[in-house]
Amino acid sequence: MTHTAPPSVPVTRRDAQTDTYLNAQGEAVVVADPYRWLEDPDHPDTRAWVQAQSAHAQAHLGALPARDAYHERLSSLWNHVRPGVPWARGERYFRMFNPGLLNQPLLQVAPDPHGPWETLLDPNALSADGTVAMAEVSVSRDGQHLAYATQSGGSDWLTWRVRDIASRQDRPDELHWSKFSSAAWHPDGHGFYYSAYDAPAPGGALTAANSHQRLMFHRLGEPQAQDEPVIVRPDQPTWGYHARVTEDARFLIVQVWNGTDPRNLLWIRPLDEAGAFTELVAEFRAMYSVSGSDGDTLFVHTDEDAPRGQVIAWTLGGDRRTVIPEGPDKLEEVHVVPGGLLTLTLKDASHRLHLHGRDGTPQREVPLPTLGTLSLSTHASSPEVFYGFTSFLHPNQPYRVQLPGGTPEPLAAEALTFNPEDFEVTQDFAVSRDGTRVPLFIVARRGLPRTGTHPTLLYGYGGFNISLTPAFNAGRVAWLERGGIYVQANLRGGGEYGQAWHQAGTLHRKQNVFDDFIACAEHLIAQGWTSPTHLGIQGGSNGGLLVGACLTQRPDLFGAAVPQVGVLDMLRYHQFTIGWAWASDYGRSDDPQLLPTLLAYSPLHTLRPGTAYPPTLITTGDHDDRVVPAHSFKFGAALQHAQGGPAPILLRIQTQAGHGAGKPTDLIIEEQADLYAFLEAHLRHAAP
């Protein structure tokens, strides 16, 4: 049998582009940017480069010994019934449902949460390749109309349509250039609130900065051009608006956001009155979320003076009192239910569910099967609560519980194509450089001996107040079945322990996140689970930044790296799409105080030519308008240029794909087969 040699690494043109920044001393700092030309995704030179890089990557990935085996097993593991969590509107129940390998789940409707279920909308019929996804759905209160938003090719841009639920037919309504928006129906069903932007300039839909969001009201049957502006603030280009209507139909409540900073404003006005809003919160000083109301009293979930969260009762007259004080665990969600408050808390990065009285008195804890993650669906007027539960070894399963004292009832039998008892989950704690305890979940075959040679995948995120909790992923099961270990780290910058934990991983403290991840890696090695040559790291988006930074800071510590859709150019990230919104976590290069910090960890700018970097698989999508693919393009080219060792540096560039949301099942399976086969090839047979 003969083998053809893989194509050589494509040579990437380096231009003489430089930029000049100012540091805190007012001194000029000149920074080279030789791959600036790759920021234009539509330029013929970029397209030719993408084609060459894709051919180079696929030559390597297609020849991996375990690639076909992973693809086959992943197809089997994904092929199980996935019933979503029901929710009620009017006399109907709704859920998302995938019978197995459909590229996109179906939206179904039924008269009862046990069925019979019928398909209301099949997004697979909206495109031939499954790349049009249903991103948002909202049903009118009477259960008569569905507002649904689709996204195409993974882009964040939404197109809203309206479907008559009884006839299963779409109305003529069609709304464009919406993004980062839900739909809040007026109680009488004649229209809904949504958020939108001006149409981008030609050629700028996937790269131009998004600013000046406005809140609009759409009346059914009218063209979008006649939609009513509710909030338009040309003086505040970075503000965005999330609207909701209280369940008693009295008030319109708007949370005003400013980037990814969790602090927000809170405005309210009577639903059908025009004019100014009452600004309950007029400064960005903390997070405020209205969980529900009781007459003129709002129940507000906030971290004001309570970094782990509390619940306050806030009357429209301005009186405030604490209902549920800050506790030892992070308060994630609060739901108003009949006669009570249902709280979802995080204890060491897994969920707990408690019922309280309206006065905050603890009443009961709802039992959960194991350490895991919940998604809740509630109504203030109904004792019927639905939730989904998932863990590392159990796919999301829907439950119903009747409050106050009912026992959780599973609404579907768990459909598994593997035996979860073959594996075990343990939680451990590493100690970071400054002494901080960092939790990590370790998932492995039951009784696996600690030989120090197991291929191990360490996954992390560490940013934007986002918590990583136990959740099922079919690819990880395939990895476990073949002897791998999966580890999920809960790093500072995330939300696992509240705002103090988040803030400890932001701005000048961002290095704490990387130190935490490195400490978890060293802990796994010290505990005998693995060794550097058998240890791989993975993360996406902000987690791609994490992997890129740790890869450049400690190339000796890892045997392989997979940064996915990563933020990798920390000097220019804010110039594209919604990148400016991340400055509350990162800071900006045009801030002289932050420039040295960003330069110290920016993966693109900390590569050292001649260094032996580990095998690296960089993944991105050509339609990613959240973290534009230029980050991965430029970092990949720079890493290939700097590579001083023999390990491959590959760019896997998916067409008709974006940041991850709405990705078709077949593309997920293809990508995960490549990813796990790459990791296995470079970690399993590595020298000890």
Secondary structure by P-SEA (a helix, b strand, c coil): cccccccccbbbbbccbbbbbcccccbbbbbbcccccccccccaaaaaaaaaaaaaaaaaaaaccaaaaaaaaaaaaaccccccbbbbcccbbbbbbbcccccbbbbbbccccccccccccccccccccccccccbbbbcccccbbbbbbbcccccbbbbbbbcccccccccccccccccbbbbbccccccccccccccccccccccccccbbbbbbbccccccccccccccccccccbbbbbbbcccccbbbbbbbccccccbbbbbcccccccccccccccccbbbbbcccccccccccccccccccbbbbbcccbbbbbcccccccccccccccccbbbbbbbcccbbbbbbbcccccccbbbbccccbbbbbbbbcccccccbbbbcccccbbbbbbcccccccccccccccccccccbbbbbbbbbcccbbbbbbbbbcccccccccccbbbbbbbbcccccccbbbbaaaaaaaaabbbbbbbbccccccccaaaaaaacccccaaaaaaaaaaaaaaaaacccccccbbbbbccaaaaaaaaaaaaccccccccccccccccccccccccccccccccccccccccaaaaaaaccccccccccccccbbbbbbbcccccccaaaaaaaaaaaaaaccccbbbbbbccccccccccccaaaaaaaaaaaaaaaaaacccccc
